[in-house]
Amino acid sequence: MRRLAGFALVVLILAVDQGSKYAILHMLHLQSGQLLVVLPVLNFVLVWNHGITFGMFAGTASRVLLAAGASLVVLALFAWLWRTPYWLVTIAVGGIAGGAIGNVIDRLRYGAVVDFIQVHAGGLYYPWIFNIGDSAIVCGVIALMVESLLPKPPVAANRGEG
């Protein structure tokens, strides 16, 4: 049941991520840099992220390499999701994997990741524009950090070690 929930979360995050990007590009027809005020604290601004985190390693030559590297990470996340006995880790890794897959799809489809969410409070702006997949990745990493601080049952010592 836990594994099924983890993989279902991967699919859910991927669907919401790709659906929101489709809406931005094909329903709202947002153009690069165009601002759409959604709420007093939320704007949609289309930005094409050609690099990775914070736009690092941007460039056409690295597109397939970045997608391949991210795909390997996703495979490792699937192995982790399959093996973990902890619910919080399952949910966290499922969110990270779903967000990562969404960004890999963008990179292969468009050559860049579609970012569009801008949050602010008055004149204070969060420094990066991001997407649903990015949010799932960040929330998953925070959940893993919290989980690492939770008490675990003691592990029996291996008496065969010398």
LINDAHU-V756355 format. One record per backbone hydrogen bond with DSSP energy under -0.5 kcal/mol. CO is the residue of the C=O (numbers start at 1). NH is the residue of the N-H. If there is no record, write none. Layout:
BEGIN
<<CO NH> <CO NH>>
END
This chain:
BEGIN
<<1 5> <2 6> <3 7> <4 8> <5 9> <6 10> <7 11> <8 12> <9 13> <10 14> <11 15> <12 16> <13 17> <14 18> <15 19> <16 20> <17 21> <18 22> <19 23> <20 24> <21 25> <22 26> <22 27> <23 27> <23 28> <24 30> <31 34> <31 46> <34 46> <36 38> <36 44> <39 42> <41 120> <42 38> <42 39> <43 45> <43 118> <44 36> <46 33> <47 49> <47 115> <48 50> <49 113> <50 59> <52 55> <53 56> <55 58> <56 52> <59 62> <60 63> <62 66> <63 67> <64 68> <65 69> <66 70> <67 71> <68 72> <69 73> <70 74> <71 75> <72 76> <73 77> <74 78> <75 79> <76 80> <77 81> <78 82> <79 83> <80 84> <86 90> <87 91> <88 92> <89 93> <90 94> <91 95> <92 96> <93 97> <94 98> <95 99> <96 100> <97 101> <98 102> <99 103> <100 104> <101 105> <102 106> <103 107> <104 108> <105 109> <106 110> <106 111> <106 112> <107 111> <113 49> <113 115> <115 47> <116 45> <116 118> <117 130> <118 43> <119 126> <121 124> <123 125> <124 121> <130 116> <130 117> <131 135> <132 136> <133 137> <134 138> <135 139> <136 140> <137 141> <138 142> <139 143> <140 144> <141 145> <142 146> <143 147> <144 148> <145 149> <146 149> <146 150> <147 150> <157 159> <158 161>>
END
